[in-house]
Amino acid sequence: MDVFKQLKPFYWVERKYMITSILCLMCATALGLVYPNLLRYLIDNVILIEDFGKVPALALTVVGVVAVKASLQFLHGFFGGRLGNRVAFRLRNALYDKLQTLSFQYYDKAKTGDLMSRLTADLEAIRNFIGFGFAQILNMVLMVVFGASMMLSIHWQLTLITLVSMPFLMIAALRFEKLIHPAFREMRQAMSNLTTAVQENITGVRTVKSFAREPHEVNKFLVRSEQYKQNQIGAASLWAKYFPVMELLANLCMVILLAIGGYLVIQESISLGEFVAFFSMIGYIIGPMWGVGFHINNYTQSKASGERVLELLNEHVHVRNTDHPIVLDAQTTKGHVRFENVTFNYPDKAPALYDINIDAPAGSVIGLLGATGSGKSTIIQLLMHAYNVKNGRITVDGIDIRELDVQSLRSQIAPVFQETFLFSSSIRNNIAYGVKDVTQEEIEYAAKLAKAHDFIMELPQGYDTIVGERGLGLSGGQKQRIAIARALIKNPRILILDDATSAVDMETEHEIQAGFKELMAGRTTFIIAHRISSLRHADVIIVLDEGRIVQRGTHEQLVRMPGPYRQTYNIQYADRPHVEAVDEHETEDRTLHRRVSR
Ligand SMILES: Nc1ncnc2c1ncn2[C@@H]1O[C@H](COP(=O)(O)OP(=O)(O)OP(=O)(O)O)[C@@H](O)[C@H]1O
């Protein structure tokens, strides 16, 4: 019950729906008791004494009771539905909010399929249980209490004899629940495997096709589909066994009742009316026994779902604001960035950065060069406060970024990453993603600077063209240019170009960079690139190797020094005369040389 205690804030605010729905169901159940009593009255006080004048009144009473009971059942469904949906709505929004606050560290390990199922299937299980399951369990208990008390009040000995097979019914139901519960769990797992296969296949369709792995994918799906089928068949055969057993035990009650009750009527120990009422009341006890397995299963499933939902809601947020965060003012922020003795490691890994010191005055351009895995992107991630720095500090305009409001810090930074993510929306919306209230002119201006305007205008619907999921339908370079326009429109103090022009050809890169010049003016810019041509104009170029800064200086300085920068330069400009003769350091640096050149 601890799970439901923790979920209380989500359903307790809707208690008026909950209480009304439960009350309606209880009243409907209580009204059900009127039928057996009417029957008893009809037989004993009307038919047996042939006083048929009372029949119309009795018939009208039945109609009235049926109408009221139906209305109550409707209200139970109506309020229960409202309750379930409103609780699910609150939970869904809370989960989505939580997903937004969770830090990069969480997403490094999170599984898409698992998160999706928490937001859909698990929420659905909770919605059903809170909306209906809980009331049904209460109602079940009530039916047994009402039915048994009434039967006891008519003839307690007959009640006890009739209910002799009840414990067996109960045992059978509980045993069934024990078997069906793991079967359901396996079925859900099999379903999840199946959907993961489909999801990965669709997402990676290009890889599948280009490696001609369709038969392998079909086989993989067949195996999982077969597993799901087996689970379904297993569950169906459990149900198939359950029903006859329950039917047998329930009918045993009836047989005992008919035999002993009939005998008692002949003996005139009970009246015929009482016997018939008794007979129709037995359903009040047998019904809940049938359902007990189903309801317990429903409860355990929703409890498991509740645990999964709570696990996500209670997930630790690694990067969060301090109690009194400093909000960066967009007007006055200058964008002076400093890294002071920053050493950083990702969880459970060796440090990705060692003792990094960078001073990037407002408006300067910093180039970052280094082999794959040397820590360039990590520097950028840390600047965006994606992870917490524990050793050393990073400041913006002299303020430690841990003191800054995370949102306000990130609103001053516009990144263009290696991999461009586009939403399945119009190109206009994709460019305007990071800002509110933006005009068409501003969008076009940004697109022109990013050299995206011309190709956008060539599309049949121009800026209204809907790009497919993750930007399918556009070339890598086109996607990147949209991403650059998206960063530009944000008008940030700090601009990050993380291999931003890697997907465009040299000529376009040249054009974009011409646009960058205008754009970078007055903004602190970090450029990560593998092409010297992208960062040769930087004020300072920092060369990284395995998390350490190994060289620092302007292009002109670095190209004159022996070391990885000059080697990279020589490789990339191989068709031009080498800057200087290869010296003795060159041989030592050969390994690094290969790594840097990528
Ligand atoms: N999210 C992460 N979780 C754990 N380790 C990571 C994570 N991101 C990067 N690393 C590790 O940190 C080190 C530095 O990676 P980083 O991405 O900063 O390199 P990079 O220089 O940007 O490489 P590239 O040029 O390939 O983008 C690598 O060893 C990498 O495996």
The ligand as an SDF file (V2000), in Angstrom:
LIG
                    3D

 31 33  0  0  0  0  0  0  0  0999 V2000
   28.0810   10.5960  -21.6640 N   0  0  0  0  0  0  0  0  0  0  0  0
   29.2430   10.0000  -21.4370 C   0  0  0  0  0  0  0  0  0  0  0  0
   29.3100    9.0500  -20.4860 N   0  0  0  0  0  0  0  0  0  0  0  0
   30.4780    8.4330  -20.2240 C   0  0  0  0  0  0  0  0  0  0  0  0
   31.6240    8.7060  -20.8610 N   0  0  0  0  0  0  0  0  0  0  0  0
   31.6110    9.6360  -21.8340 C   0  0  0  0  0  0  0  0  0  0  0  0
   30.4130   10.3230  -22.1580 C   0  0  0  0  0  0  0  0  0  0  0  0
   30.6960   11.1930  -23.1610 N   0  0  0  0  0  0  0  0  0  0  0  0
   32.0110   11.0560  -23.4280 C   0  0  0  0  0  0  0  0  0  0  0  0
   32.5610   10.1240  -22.6340 N   0  0  0  0  0  0  0  0  0  0  0  0
   33.9810    9.7180  -22.6100 C   0  0  0  0  0  0  0  0  0  0  0  0
   34.7560   10.8710  -22.3320 O   0  0  0  0  0  0  0  0  0  0  0  0
   35.9000   10.9230  -23.1620 C   0  0  0  0  0  0  0  0  0  0  0  0
   35.9220   12.2420  -23.9460 C   0  0  0  0  0  0  0  0  0  0  0  0
   34.8480   12.2430  -24.8600 O   0  0  0  0  0  0  0  0  0  0  0  0
   34.4150   13.5200  -25.7180 P   0  0  0  0  0  0  0  0  0  0  0  0
   33.0940   13.2020  -26.3220 O   0  0  0  0  0  0  0  0  0  0  0  0
   34.5260   14.7260  -24.8990 O   0  0  0  0  0  0  0  0  0  0  0  0
   35.5370   13.5170  -26.8460 O   0  0  0  0  0  0  0  0  0  0  0  0
   35.6270   14.3990  -28.1490 P   0  0  0  0  0  0  0  0  0  0  0  0
   36.9860   14.9360  -28.1570 O   0  0  0  0  0  0  0  0  0  0  0  0
   34.5110   15.3600  -28.2260 O   0  0  0  0  0  0  0  0  0  0  0  0
   35.4750   13.2840  -29.2760 O   0  0  0  0  0  0  0  0  0  0  0  0
   34.8140   13.4380  -30.7510 P   0  0  0  0  0  0  0  0  0  0  0  0
   35.7470   14.2380  -31.5680 O   0  0  0  0  0  0  0  0  0  0  0  0
   34.7530   11.9970  -31.2200 O   0  0  0  0  0  0  0  0  0  0  0  0
   33.4830   14.0340  -30.5620 O   0  0  0  0  0  0  0  0  0  0  0  0
   35.8450    9.6780  -24.0360 C   0  0  0  0  0  0  0  0  0  0  0  0
   36.6740    8.7150  -23.4450 O   0  0  0  0  0  0  0  0  0  0  0  0
   34.4040    9.2090  -23.9760 C   0  0  0  0  0  0  0  0  0  0  0  0
   34.3350    7.8050  -24.0330 O   0  0  0  0  0  0  0  0  0  0  0  0
  1  2  1  0
  2  3  1  0
  2  7  2  0
  3  4  2  0
  4  5  1  0
  5  6  2  0
  6  7  1  0
  6 10  1  0
  7  8  1  0
  8  9  2  0
  9 10  1  0
 10 11  1  0
 11 12  1  0
 11 30  1  0
 12 13  1  0
 13 14  1  0
 13 28  1  0
 14 15  1  0
 15 16  1  0
 16 17  2  0
 16 18  1  0
 16 19  1  0
 19 20  1  0
 20 21  2  0
 20 22  1  0
 20 23  1  0
 23 24  1  0
 24 25  2  0
 24 26  1  0
 24 27  1  0
 28 29  1  0
 28 30  1  0
 30 31  1  0
M  END
$$$$
